[in-house]
């Protein structure tokens, strides 16, 4: 691992890749092996990314298939009988540790590619499993038991073993089938079938609803009624007791009543209950863009407290975040950086005090961007025009303060300035991080106001971004890349600036890790990532969104449909088209998933809870719809194990340890010293990226 001060070069498996320090800070990942504290609700624990140990073997994404492929019936009506070849004997199967046929367990849109993946494990915890597919595969209507399509599977990469998953794979393409219904894929000779799934135009609508409702479960300071949350997740308002959010005190002046602020509301950031200003601003921006990118997808019936008010619930949720950012803003325009909250299960049981950090330039710039975009979008809602006007004033005041105070920093959870224990992740960024936040704020303020000062700032500084400097597009700086593309789409943007951004983005997307991976069928599961790190599921979402931006802005030579087809495979991966056949959303059995996340690291749904620990063993399990971090080949327990605690055991849990990247996952929520959070913890950042991607297909 090598650092040049701004970037970190990670070397492994014969390849190398750069991660920026700004990205790592914003992602709340602390590089290196650090001591973890043992309390299950300890909000002062630090999160780590064991970058030096990451396996960065280049693995691959299989081709996206096409809109057609295969013979069979399409459209509606009764299926035409399909001739079935005479089956030939096949070797015995020994699939005990994993599935043989993986599909999107929710389903597929009628007009888009539909490809089941058949897998024969070669490397990893399930290497003892064996499956060689038969020659005849069928798509069966599960309601009528009619065979509507038949064909033979096609070997991926001539039967090679994929290093990213450790599997050999085959594809069964049934894209030609467009009739609405419930289906499964069947191997005729082996008498093995896939999970049942739907083909329908609205197949993802209930999944999107569940994903957005996660933000409601993450709300601080609001009662969760049984009517809204469900009986299993009803809870009183959290963090509203003495010296909590409504009268939070400065971290360095806990006995000074004059330092009290009402900082109530907002969202628990992840599995911990802390509230980070810069990250909250980024979640708000994601939710607002999700609305802007497909307004017709959104409804007012998600069963949150604001449902039925005539405003799409996605905007109500974004406003909840904006309301908290407003409380964090000081009269001079600066914005406070963080509020550290106590943990407990359920959240209303938390009694510890809330402490906040001082204002910082990065928090203020991030909030300026969120205020400006919020003013732009909410200003189109008649009931919110006055609110939007107030957001505009807040955005301009924040910009002015940050311009006058460009280098005010605050490091939370840092013993060097007495903030140890305030929050879990590190929210402060470096000089480059502040620059990108300021560029984003300028773009949103220019879009809102039309003022030349903001456009001039972008013109003068956009070439300092990594997109332009490196001529490289990758999923570790998604916010900066997407906001530059957004700027290039604005009617008043300087023509040369807009052209430069678009051209470099298109060129970068033609690289071997982007469109090259699609063309080369680099991953049998069709959702290629070069590097799997902590939060890989979010990176999958970013990668999918990168293709979708090409479609949205009409860029490149592949066409909108091809770009959206590439993006869709990242959704299918998260919905079960992966080596584990795992839907990476929590507790989705009632939505049709046969194998979704049963448990994950979260203070509310803590390990051992009789009510919420595990879907299969607890009364309720965790709430539905949370996207977990995902496979992390850099997973490790506390570096002092096994001697530091009897909980270590004698060997690291494998999986996730010691596996091919895509198999470096298991459902577990053990705290210190097993540190499951680096694999299974949720994050609102993961959630908002997933929502933004999924909403494009609703």
C-alpha positions as CSV (number, residue, x, y, z in Angstrom):
1,X,0.0,0.0,0.0
2,X,1.5,3.3,-1.1
3,X,0.2,6.8,-0.5
4,X,0.9,10.1,-2.2
5,X,-1.0,12.1,0.3
6,X,-4.2,12.2,-1.6
7,X,-4.5,8.7,-3.0
8,X,-3.8,5.2,-1.7
9,X,-2.4,2.7,-4.2
10,X,-3.6,-0.8,-3.4
11,X,-1.7,-3.7,-4.9
12,X,-2.8,-7.3,-4.9
13,X,-3.3,-10.2,-7.2
14,X,-1.2,-8.7,-9.9
15,X,-3.2,-5.5,-10.2
16,X,-3.2,-2.1,-8.6
17,X,-5.8,0.5,-8.0
18,X,-6.0,4.0,-6.5
19,X,-8.5,5.0,-3.8
20,X,-8.6,8.6,-2.8
21,X,-8.1,9.7,0.8
22,X,-11.1,11.9,0.4
23,X,-13.3,8.9,-0.7
24,X,-12.1,6.8,2.2
25,X,-12.8,9.6,4.7
26,X,-16.3,10.2,3.3
27,X,-16.9,6.4,3.3
28,X,-16.1,6.3,7.0
29,X,-13.3,3.8,6.6
30,X,-10.3,4.1,8.8
31,X,-7.3,2.4,7.1
32,X,-5.3,0.0,9.2
33,X,-6.1,-2.4,12.0
34,X,-7.4,-0.6,15.0
35,X,-8.6,-1.6,18.4
36,X,-12.3,-2.3,18.8
37,X,-14.4,-1.8,21.9
38,X,-16.5,-4.6,23.1
39,X,-19.8,-3.0,24.1
40,X,-22.5,-4.1,21.5
41,X,-23.9,-0.6,21.4
42,X,-20.5,1.3,21.6
43,X,-20.9,4.2,19.2
44,X,-17.2,5.1,19.7
45,X,-16.0,2.0,17.9
46,X,-13.9,2.7,14.8
47,X,-14.6,1.2,11.5
48,X,-11.7,-0.1,9.5
49,X,-10.8,-1.0,5.9
50,X,-8.0,-3.5,5.8
51,X,-6.9,-2.3,2.5
52,X,-3.4,-3.8,2.6
53,X,-5.0,-7.2,2.9
54,X,-7.6,-6.8,0.1
55,X,-7.6,-9.2,-2.8
56,X,-7.7,-7.2,-5.9
57,X,-7.5,-10.0,-8.4
58,X,-9.1,-8.8,-11.6
59,X,-12.3,-10.7,-12.0
60,X,-15.0,-10.2,-14.4
61,X,-18.5,-9.5,-15.4
62,X,-20.3,-11.6,-18.0
63,X,-21.8,-10.0,-21.0
64,X,-25.2,-8.4,-20.5
65,X,-27.0,-10.5,-23.0
66,X,-29.4,-8.8,-25.3
67,X,-33.0,-7.9,-25.5
68,X,-33.7,-11.1,-27.4
69,X,-31.9,-14.4,-27.3
70,X,-33.3,-17.9,-27.4
71,X,-36.5,-19.2,-29.0
72,X,-39.8,-19.3,-27.3
73,X,-43.0,-17.3,-26.8
74,X,-43.2,-13.6,-26.0
75,X,-45.9,-11.2,-25.1
76,X,-49.2,-12.2,-23.6
77,X,-51.6,-15.0,-24.3
78,X,-51.3,-18.8,-24.1
79,X,-47.8,-20.2,-24.7
80,X,-47.1,-22.2,-27.8
81,X,-45.9,-25.7,-27.0
82,X,-42.2,-25.8,-27.1
83,X,-40.4,-29.0,-28.4
84,X,-38.2,-30.5,-25.7
85,X,-35.0,-32.3,-26.7
86,X,-34.5,-35.8,-25.4
87,X,-32.6,-35.5,-22.1
88,X,-29.2,-37.0,-21.8
89,X,-27.8,-38.4,-18.6
90,X,-25.8,-36.0,-16.5
91,X,-23.3,-36.5,-13.7
92,X,-24.6,-36.6,-10.1
93,X,-24.9,-33.2,-8.4
94,X,-23.7,-32.5,-4.8
95,X,-25.0,-28.9,-4.2
96,X,-25.2,-28.7,-0.5
97,X,-23.6,-25.4,0.4
98,X,-25.1,-23.2,-2.2
99,X,-27.6,-22.9,-5.0
100,X,-27.1,-24.3,-8.5
101,X,-29.3,-21.8,-10.4
102,X,-29.4,-18.2,-9.4
103,X,-31.9,-15.6,-10.7
104,X,-33.2,-12.2,-9.6
105,X,-35.5,-13.5,-6.9
106,X,-37.9,-10.6,-7.3
107,X,-38.0,-10.8,-11.1
108,X,-37.5,-9.0,-14.4
109,X,-39.0,-6.3,-16.5
110,X,-40.8,-7.7,-19.6
111,X,-38.7,-5.9,-22.2
112,X,-35.3,-6.3,-20.6
113,X,-32.7,-9.1,-20.6
114,X,-33.4,-12.2,-18.4
115,X,-30.5,-14.5,-17.8
116,X,-30.3,-17.2,-15.2
117,X,-26.7,-18.2,-14.1
118,X,-25.9,-21.9,-13.5
119,X,-22.9,-22.4,-11.2
120,X,-20.4,-25.1,-10.5
121,X,-18.2,-24.1,-7.5
122,X,-14.5,-24.7,-7.9
123,X,-12.8,-22.4,-5.2
124,X,-14.1,-21.3,-1.8
125,X,-16.1,-22.6,1.1
126,X,-18.4,-24.5,-1.3
127,X,-15.7,-26.1,-3.5
128,X,-16.9,-29.5,-2.4
129,X,-20.2,-28.8,-4.2
130,X,-20.5,-29.9,-7.8
131,X,-23.0,-29.2,-10.5
132,X,-22.7,-29.8,-14.2
133,X,-25.9,-28.7,-15.9
134,X,-28.0,-30.8,-18.2
135,X,-28.5,-29.9,-21.8
136,X,-32.2,-29.0,-21.5
137,X,-33.4,-26.0,-19.5
138,X,-36.9,-24.8,-19.2
139,X,-38.7,-21.7,-18.1
140,X,-41.9,-22.8,-16.4
141,X,-45.0,-20.8,-15.5
142,X,-45.3,-21.7,-11.8
143,X,-49.1,-21.1,-11.8
144,X,-50.0,-23.3,-14.8
145,X,-46.9,-25.5,-14.8
146,X,-46.6,-24.9,-18.5
147,X,-43.2,-24.8,-20.2
148,X,-43.0,-21.5,-22.0
149,X,-39.4,-21.6,-23.2
150,X,-36.7,-24.3,-23.6
151,X,-33.1,-24.2,-24.6
152,X,-29.6,-25.2,-23.7
153,X,-27.3,-23.3,-21.3
154,X,-24.2,-21.6,-22.7
155,X,-20.8,-21.9,-21.0
156,X,-19.2,-18.7,-19.7
157,X,-15.7,-18.1,-21.0
158,X,-15.4,-21.6,-22.5
159,X,-15.7,-23.3,-19.2
160,X,-13.1,-21.2,-17.3
161,X,-13.1,-20.7,-13.6
162,X,-13.9,-17.1,-12.7
163,X,-11.3,-15.8,-10.1
164,X,-13.8,-13.3,-8.6
165,X,-16.3,-15.9,-7.6
166,X,-14.4,-19.2,-7.8
167,X,-17.1,-20.6,-10.0
168,X,-17.5,-22.1,-13.4
169,X,-20.8,-20.8,-14.9
170,X,-23.3,-21.2,-17.7
171,X,-26.1,-18.8,-18.8
172,X,-29.7,-19.6,-19.7
173,X,-31.2,-16.7,-21.6
174,X,-35.0,-16.4,-21.6
175,X,-35.1,-12.7,-22.6
176,X,-37.7,-13.5,-25.3
177,X,-40.4,-14.2,-22.7
178,X,-42.3,-11.0,-21.9
179,X,-45.6,-12.4,-20.7
180,X,-46.5,-11.3,-17.2
181,X,-46.5,-14.1,-14.7
182,X,-44.7,-16.1,-12.1
183,X,-41.9,-18.4,-13.3
184,X,-39.0,-20.6,-12.4
185,X,-36.1,-22.1,-14.3
186,X,-35.7,-25.9,-14.4
187,X,-32.8,-28.2,-15.3
188,X,-34.8,-31.1,-16.8
189,X,-32.2,-33.9,-16.3
190,X,-31.1,-32.8,-12.9
191,X,-34.6,-32.0,-11.6
192,X,-33.2,-28.8,-10.1
193,X,-35.0,-25.5,-10.2
194,X,-34.4,-21.8,-9.4
195,X,-36.4,-19.7,-7.0
196,X,-39.7,-18.5,-8.3
197,X,-39.8,-14.9,-9.7
198,X,-42.0,-12.5,-11.5
199,X,-42.0,-11.0,-14.9
200,X,-44.0,-7.8,-14.7
201,X,-43.7,-4.1,-15.5
202,X,-44.1,-3.2,-11.8
203,X,-42.0,-5.9,-10.4
204,X,-39.6,-3.6,-8.6
205,X,-42.2,-1.1,-7.2
206,X,-42.7,-2.9,-3.9
207,X,-39.0,-3.4,-3.5
208,X,-38.3,0.3,-4.0
209,X,-41.0,1.1,-1.5
210,X,-39.3,-1.1,1.1
211,X,-35.9,0.4,0.4
212,X,-37.2,4.0,0.9
213,X,-39.0,3.0,4.1
214,X,-35.6,2.1,5.6
215,X,-35.0,5.8,6.0
216,X,-38.2,5.9,8.1
217,X,-36.8,3.2,10.4
218,X,-33.6,5.2,10.6
219,X,-35.3,8.4,11.8
220,X,-34.1,9.7,15.1
221,X,-36.6,11.5,17.4
222,X,-39.8,10.3,15.8
223,X,-42.2,7.7,17.3
224,X,-42.5,4.5,15.2
225,X,-46.1,3.7,15.4
226,X,-47.4,0.2,14.8
227,X,-49.5,1.6,12.0
228,X,-46.5,2.9,10.1
229,X,-43.6,0.7,11.3
230,X,-45.5,-2.6,11.8
231,X,-46.1,-4.2,15.2
232,X,-42.7,-5.7,15.3
233,X,-40.8,-2.4,14.9
234,X,-43.1,0.0,16.8
235,X,-41.0,2.2,19.2
236,X,-41.2,5.5,21.0
237,X,-39.3,8.5,19.8
238,X,-35.6,8.1,20.5
239,X,-33.0,10.5,21.9
240,X,-35.4,13.2,23.2
241,X,-34.6,12.8,26.9
242,X,-32.5,15.1,29.2
243,X,-29.3,16.3,27.5
244,X,-30.1,14.4,24.4
245,X,-30.9,15.7,20.9
246,X,-33.2,18.6,21.9
247,X,-30.7,20.1,24.2
248,X,-27.4,18.6,22.9
249,X,-24.2,20.1,24.2
250,X,-20.8,20.8,22.6
251,X,-18.6,17.7,23.0
252,X,-15.9,19.9,24.7
253,X,-18.3,21.7,27.1
254,X,-20.6,19.0,28.5
255,X,-21.4,21.1,31.6
256,X,-22.1,24.4,29.7
257,X,-25.8,24.9,29.4
258,X,-25.2,27.9,27.1
259,X,-23.8,25.6,24.5
260,X,-27.1,23.6,24.2
261,X,-28.7,23.3,20.7
262,X,-31.9,21.6,19.5
263,X,-30.4,19.1,17.0
264,X,-33.2,16.7,17.0
265,X,-34.4,14.7,14.0
266,X,-32.2,13.4,11.2
267,X,-31.3,9.8,10.5
268,X,-29.2,7.2,12.3
269,X,-26.3,7.1,9.9
270,X,-25.8,3.3,9.7
271,X,-25.8,0.5,12.3
272,X,-24.6,3.1,14.7
273,X,-26.9,5.9,15.8
274,X,-24.6,8.9,15.1
275,X,-25.6,11.7,12.7
276,X,-23.0,13.1,10.4
277,X,-23.7,16.4,8.6
278,X,-21.7,15.9,5.3
279,X,-23.0,12.3,4.9
280,X,-26.6,13.3,5.6
281,X,-26.2,16.0,2.9
282,X,-25.1,13.4,0.4
283,X,-28.0,11.2,1.2
284,X,-30.4,14.1,0.7
285,X,-28.8,14.8,-2.6
286,X,-29.1,11.2,-3.7
287,X,-32.8,11.1,-2.8
288,X,-33.5,14.3,-4.6
289,X,-31.7,13.0,-7.7
290,X,-33.6,9.7,-7.5
291,X,-36.8,11.8,-7.8
292,X,-35.4,14.0,-10.5
293,X,-34.2,11.1,-12.6
294,X,-37.6,9.4,-12.7
295,X,-40.4,11.5,-11.3
296,X,-43.1,9.1,-12.4
297,X,-41.7,6.3,-10.2
298,X,-42.7,8.0,-7.0
299,X,-45.9,7.6,-5.0
300,X,-47.4,9.1,-1.9
301,X,-48.4,5.8,-0.3
302,X,-45.3,4.4,1.3
303,X,-46.9,4.3,4.8
304,X,-44.7,6.9,6.4
305,X,-46.2,9.6,8.6
306,X,-46.3,12.0,5.7
307,X,-48.1,9.7,3.3
308,X,-51.2,11.1,1.8
309,X,-50.1,14.7,2.0
310,X,-50.0,15.1,-1.8
311,X,-46.2,15.1,-2.0
312,X,-44.2,12.1,-3.2
313,X,-42.9,10.3,-0.1
314,X,-39.3,10.4,-1.5
315,X,-39.5,14.2,-1.2
316,X,-41.0,13.9,2.3
317,X,-38.0,11.8,3.3
318,X,-35.5,14.2,1.7
319,X,-37.2,17.0,3.6
320,X,-36.7,15.1,6.9
321,X,-33.0,15.2,6.2
322,X,-33.1,18.8,5.2
323,X,-35.0,19.8,8.3
324,X,-32.1,18.4,10.4
325,X,-29.5,20.1,8.4
326,X,-31.4,23.4,9.0
327,X,-31.1,22.8,12.7
328,X,-27.4,22.2,12.4
329,X,-26.9,25.5,10.7
330,X,-25.7,28.4,12.9
331,X,-26.9,32.0,12.4
332,X,-23.6,33.0,10.7
333,X,-24.2,30.4,7.9
334,X,-21.8,27.7,9.2
335,X,-23.0,24.2,9.8
336,X,-22.1,22.0,12.7
337,X,-20.3,18.8,11.8
338,X,-21.7,15.9,13.8
339,X,-24.0,14.8,16.6
340,X,-22.9,11.7,18.6
341,X,-25.8,9.6,19.9
342,X,-26.0,6.9,22.5
343,X,-27.0,3.4,21.4
344,X,-29.6,0.9,22.7
345,X,-32.1,-1.6,21.5
346,X,-34.7,-0.5,20.8
347,X,-33.5,3.0,20.0
348,X,-36.0,4.6,22.4
349,X,-34.2,2.9,25.3
350,X,-31.0,5.0,24.7
351,X,-30.4,7.3,27.7
352,X,-26.9,8.6,27.2
353,X,-26.3,12.3,26.3
354,X,-26.0,13.7,22.8
355,X,-22.9,15.7,22.0
356,X,-22.1,17.7,18.9
357,X,-19.0,18.8,17.1
358,X,-18.3,22.4,16.0
359,X,-18.9,23.8,12.5
360,X,-16.5,22.9,9.7
361,X,-15.9,24.0,6.2
362,X,-16.6,20.5,4.8
363,X,-20.0,20.2,6.7
364,X,-21.0,23.7,5.6
365,X,-20.1,23.1,1.9
366,X,-21.9,19.8,1.8
367,X,-25.0,21.4,3.4
368,X,-24.9,24.3,0.9
369,X,-25.2,21.8,-1.9
370,X,-28.1,19.9,-0.3
371,X,-29.9,23.2,0.5
372,X,-29.5,24.4,-3.1
373,X,-30.7,21.2,-4.7
374,X,-33.5,21.0,-2.2
375,X,-34.6,24.5,-3.0
376,X,-34.6,23.8,-6.7
377,X,-36.7,20.6,-6.5
378,X,-38.9,21.3,-3.6
379,X,-39.6,24.7,-5.0
380,X,-41.7,23.0,-7.7
381,X,-44.1,21.7,-5.0
382,X,-46.7,24.3,-4.4
383,X,-47.0,23.5,-0.7
384,X,-43.3,23.9,-0.2
385,X,-42.4,27.1,-2.0
386,X,-41.9,29.1,1.1
387,X,-39.8,26.3,2.6
388,X,-37.7,26.2,-0.6
389,X,-37.1,29.9,-0.5
390,X,-35.7,29.5,3.0
391,X,-33.4,26.7,1.7
392,X,-32.1,29.1,-0.9
393,X,-31.1,31.6,1.7
394,X,-29.5,28.9,3.8
395,X,-27.5,27.7,0.8
396,X,-26.2,31.1,0.0
397,X,-25.3,31.9,3.6
398,X,-23.4,28.6,3.9
399,X,-21.5,29.3,0.7
400,X,-20.5,32.7,1.9
401,X,-19.3,31.4,5.3
402,X,-17.3,28.6,3.7
403,X,-15.7,31.0,1.2
404,X,-14.6,33.2,4.1
405,X,-13.5,30.2,6.1
406,X,-12.0,27.7,3.6
407,X,-10.0,25.6,6.0
408,X,-11.9,25.1,9.2
409,X,-11.6,21.4,10.1
410,X,-12.8,19.2,12.9
411,X,-11.8,15.6,13.4
412,X,-14.3,13.6,15.5
413,X,-13.4,10.5,17.4
414,X,-9.8,11.6,17.6
415,X,-7.8,11.6,20.9
416,X,-5.5,14.3,19.6
417,X,-8.2,17.0,20.1
418,X,-10.2,15.3,22.9
419,X,-13.0,14.1,20.6
420,X,-12.5,10.4,21.1
421,X,-15.8,8.7,21.4
422,X,-17.7,11.3,19.4
423,X,-19.1,9.3,16.5
424,X,-17.7,6.2,15.0
425,X,-16.5,7.0,11.5
426,X,-14.3,10.0,10.6
427,X,-16.3,12.6,8.7
428,X,-13.6,15.1,8.0
429,X,-12.0,15.3,4.6
430,X,-8.8,16.5,3.1
431,X,-8.1,19.5,0.8
432,X,-9.3,17.6,-2.2
433,X,-12.5,16.6,-0.5
434,X,-13.3,20.2,0.4
435,X,-12.6,21.2,-3.2
436,X,-15.0,18.6,-4.6
437,X,-17.7,19.6,-2.0
438,X,-17.3,23.3,-3.0
439,X,-17.5,22.4,-6.7
440,X,-20.7,20.5,-6.1
441,X,-22.2,23.4,-4.0
442,X,-21.3,25.8,-6.8
443,X,-23.0,23.6,-9.4
444,X,-26.2,23.3,-7.4
445,X,-26.2,27.0,-6.5
446,X,-25.7,27.9,-10.2
447,X,-28.5,25.7,-11.2
448,X,-30.7,27.4,-8.6
449,X,-29.8,31.0,-9.0
450,X,-28.1,31.4,-12.4
451,X,-25.5,33.5,-10.8
452,X,-22.3,33.8,-12.8
453,X,-20.1,33.6,-9.7
454,X,-20.9,30.0,-9.2
455,X,-20.5,29.0,-12.9
456,X,-17.1,30.8,-12.9
457,X,-16.0,28.8,-9.9
458,X,-16.8,25.6,-11.7
459,X,-15.0,26.7,-14.8
460,X,-11.9,27.7,-12.8
461,X,-11.7,24.5,-10.8
462,X,-13.3,21.5,-12.5
463,X,-10.0,20.5,-14.1
464,X,-8.6,19.7,-10.6
465,X,-11.0,16.8,-10.1
466,X,-9.7,13.3,-10.6
467,X,-12.2,12.7,-13.4
468,X,-10.4,15.3,-15.5
469,X,-6.9,14.9,-14.2
470,X,-6.8,11.1,-14.5
471,X,-9.2,10.8,-17.5
472,X,-10.6,7.9,-15.5
473,X,-14.1,6.9,-14.4
474,X,-14.5,4.6,-11.5
475,X,-17.1,3.9,-8.8
476,X,-15.1,5.4,-5.8
477,X,-15.9,9.0,-6.6
478,X,-19.5,8.7,-7.7
479,X,-20.8,12.0,-6.2
480,X,-18.1,14.1,-7.9
481,X,-18.5,12.4,-11.3
482,X,-22.3,12.6,-11.3
483,X,-22.4,16.3,-10.3
484,X,-20.0,17.2,-13.0
485,X,-22.2,15.4,-15.6
486,X,-25.2,17.2,-14.1
487,X,-23.4,20.5,-14.5
488,X,-22.6,19.6,-18.2
489,X,-26.4,19.1,-18.7
490,X,-27.4,22.6,-17.5
491,X,-28.4,25.0,-20.3
492,X,-26.2,27.8,-19.1
493,X,-23.0,25.8,-18.4
494,X,-19.9,27.1,-20.3
495,X,-19.8,25.1,-23.5
496,X,-16.1,24.2,-23.3
497,X,-16.5,23.0,-19.8
498,X,-19.5,20.9,-20.5
499,X,-17.9,19.4,-23.6
500,X,-14.7,18.5,-21.7
501,X,-16.7,16.8,-18.9
502,X,-18.8,14.8,-21.3
503,X,-16.0,13.7,-23.5
504,X,-13.7,12.6,-20.7
505,X,-16.6,10.7,-19.0
506,X,-17.4,8.9,-22.3
507,X,-13.8,8.0,-22.8
508,X,-13.4,6.8,-19.3
509,X,-16.5,4.6,-19.6
510,X,-14.9,2.8,-22.5
511,X,-12.1,1.4,-20.3
512,X,-11.6,-2.3,-19.6
513,X,-13.3,-1.9,-16.2
514,X,-16.4,-0.3,-17.6
515,X,-17.8,-1.0,-21.1
516,X,-14.8,-3.1,-21.8
517,X,-15.9,-5.5,-19.0
518,X,-19.3,-5.7,-20.6
519,X,-18.0,-6.4,-24.1
520,X,-15.5,-8.9,-22.8
521,X,-18.0,-10.7,-20.6
522,X,-15.6,-10.3,-17.8
523,X,-17.9,-11.6,-14.9
524,X,-20.2,-14.6,-15.2
525,X,-22.6,-12.8,-12.8
526,X,-22.7,-9.9,-15.2
527,X,-21.9,-7.1,-12.6
528,X,-18.2,-6.6,-12.9
529,X,-16.2,-4.8,-10.3
530,X,-12.4,-4.5,-10.4
531,X,-12.0,-4.1,-6.7
532,X,-14.2,-5.5,-3.9
533,X,-13.8,-3.5,-0.7
534,X,-15.7,-2.7,2.4
535,X,-19.2,-1.7,1.2
536,X,-18.9,-3.5,-2.1
537,X,-22.7,-3.6,-2.5
538,X,-22.7,0.2,-2.6
539,X,-19.9,0.2,-5.1
540,X,-22.0,-2.2,-7.3
541,X,-24.8,0.5,-7.1
542,X,-22.4,3.2,-8.1
543,X,-21.1,1.1,-11.0
544,X,-24.6,0.5,-12.2
545,X,-25.4,4.2,-11.9
546,X,-22.3,5.0,-14.0
547,X,-23.8,3.2,-17.0
548,X,-27.2,4.8,-16.3
549,X,-25.7,8.3,-16.5
550,X,-24.7,7.5,-20.1
551,X,-28.3,6.7,-20.9
552,X,-29.7,9.7,-19.0
553,X,-27.5,12.2,-20.7
554,X,-27.4,10.6,-24.2
555,X,-23.7,10.0,-24.1
556,X,-21.4,7.5,-25.8
557,X,-21.9,5.2,-28.7
558,X,-23.8,2.3,-27.1
559,X,-27.2,3.7,-26.9
560,X,-29.6,4.2,-24.0
561,X,-31.0,0.7,-24.1
562,X,-27.6,-1.0,-24.0
563,X,-26.5,1.3,-21.1
564,X,-29.6,0.5,-19.1
565,X,-29.2,-3.2,-19.8
566,X,-25.7,-3.0,-18.4
567,X,-27.0,-1.1,-15.3
568,X,-29.8,-3.6,-14.7
569,X,-27.4,-6.4,-14.2
570,X,-26.1,-4.7,-11.0
571,X,-29.6,-4.7,-9.7
572,X,-29.9,-8.4,-10.5
573,X,-26.7,-9.1,-8.7
574,X,-28.0,-7.5,-5.5
575,X,-31.3,-9.4,-5.9
576,X,-29.7,-12.8,-6.1
577,X,-27.6,-13.3,-9.3
578,X,-24.4,-13.8,-7.3
579,X,-22.4,-16.9,-6.1
580,X,-24.4,-17.1,-2.9
581,X,-27.8,-16.8,-4.4
582,X,-28.3,-14.1,-1.8
583,X,-30.7,-11.1,-1.9
584,X,-28.5,-8.5,-0.2
585,X,-31.6,-6.8,1.4
586,X,-32.8,-7.7,4.9
587,X,-35.9,-9.8,5.7
588,X,-37.4,-9.8,2.2
589,X,-39.2,-13.2,2.3
590,X,-42.6,-11.5,2.3
591,X,-41.6,-9.7,-0.9
592,X,-40.8,-13.0,-2.7
593,X,-37.1,-13.6,-1.9
594,X,-36.3,-17.1,-1.0
595,X,-32.8,-16.2,0.4
596,X,-32.4,-12.7,1.7
597,X,-30.3,-11.3,4.6
598,X,-31.4,-12.8,7.9
599,X,-29.2,-10.7,10.2
600,X,-26.7,-7.8,9.9
601,X,-24.8,-5.5,12.2
602,X,-27.1,-2.8,13.6
603,X,-27.5,-1.4,17.1
604,X,-31.3,-2.0,17.1
605,X,-31.1,-5.5,15.7
606,X,-28.2,-6.6,17.9
607,X,-26.8,-10.1,18.2
608,X,-28.7,-12.1,20.8
609,X,-31.9,-10.0,20.6
610,X,-34.9,-12.3,21.1
611,X,-37.0,-10.0,18.9
612,X,-34.7,-8.7,16.1
613,X,-31.5,-10.7,15.9
614,X,-32.3,-13.1,13.0
615,X,-35.2,-13.7,10.7
616,X,-35.2,-17.4,11.4
617,X,-34.6,-17.5,15.1
618,X,-36.1,-14.2,16.5
619,X,-39.6,-13.1,16.8
620,X,-39.4,-10.6,14.0
621,X,-35.8,-10.4,12.8
622,X,-34.5,-7.1,11.5
623,X,-36.8,-4.7,9.6
624,X,-37.1,-5.3,5.9
625,X,-35.3,-3.6,3.1
626,X,-31.8,-2.7,4.5
627,X,-29.0,-3.0,2.0
628,X,-26.0,-4.6,3.8
629,X,-22.3,-3.8,3.1
630,X,-21.7,-7.0,1.1
631,X,-18.6,-9.2,0.3
632,X,-15.4,-7.8,1.7
633,X,-12.3,-9.9,1.1
634,X,-10.3,-7.6,3.4
635,X,-12.4,-8.8,6.4
636,X,-10.5,-9.6,9.5
637,X,-11.3,-9.9,13.2
638,X,-9.5,-7.9,15.8
639,X,-5.8,-8.2,15.0
640,X,-5.1,-9.4,18.6
641,X,-7.3,-12.5,18.1
642,X,-7.4,-15.2,19.0
643,X,-5.7,-14.5,22.4
644,X,-7.6,-11.3,23.2
645,X,-11.0,-12.9,23.7
646,X,-12.7,-16.2,23.9
647,X,-15.1,-14.9,21.3
648,X,-12.4,-15.1,18.7
649,X,-12.4,-18.9,18.6
650,X,-9.4,-20.7,17.1
651,X,-9.9,-19.8,13.5
652,X,-11.3,-16.8,11.6
653,X,-14.9,-17.4,10.3
654,X,-14.6,-18.5,6.7
655,X,-16.6,-17.2,5.0
656,X,-16.1,-14.3,5.0
657,X,-12.3,-14.8,5.5
658,X,-10.2,-16.6,3.0
659,X,-12.6,-16.6,0.1
660,X,-12.8,-15.4,-3.5
661,X,-14.0,-11.8,-3.4
662,X,-17.6,-12.5,-4.3
663,X,-17.9,-15.2,-1.6
664,X,-16.3,-13.1,1.2
665,X,-19.7,-12.7,2.9
666,X,-21.9,-14.4,5.6
667,X,-24.9,-13.3,7.5
668,X,-23.6,-12.5,11.0
669,X,-23.8,-9.6,13.4
670,X,-21.2,-10.4,16.0
671,X,-19.6,-7.3,17.5
672,X,-16.0,-7.1,18.8
673,X,-13.8,-9.0,18.3
674,X,-15.3,-10.6,15.3
675,X,-16.2,-7.2,13.8
676,X,-19.0,-8.2,11.5
677,X,-19.7,-4.6,10.7
678,X,-17.0,-4.6,8.0
679,X,-19.2,-7.1,6.1
680,X,-22.8,-6.8,7.0
681,X,-23.4,-3.3,8.5
682,X,-25.9,-1.1,6.6
683,X,-25.3,2.5,5.7
684,X,-27.7,5.2,4.5
685,X,-25.1,5.8,1.8
686,X,-25.5,2.3,0.6
687,X,-29.3,2.7,0.8
688,X,-29.5,5.9,-1.1
689,X,-27.2,4.6,-3.9
690,X,-29.4,1.5,-4.3
691,X,-32.6,3.6,-4.3
692,X,-31.2,5.8,-7.0
693,X,-30.3,2.8,-9.2
694,X,-33.4,0.8,-8.6
695,X,-35.7,3.8,-9.2
696,X,-34.5,4.0,-12.8
697,X,-36.3,0.7,-13.5
698,X,-39.7,1.4,-11.8
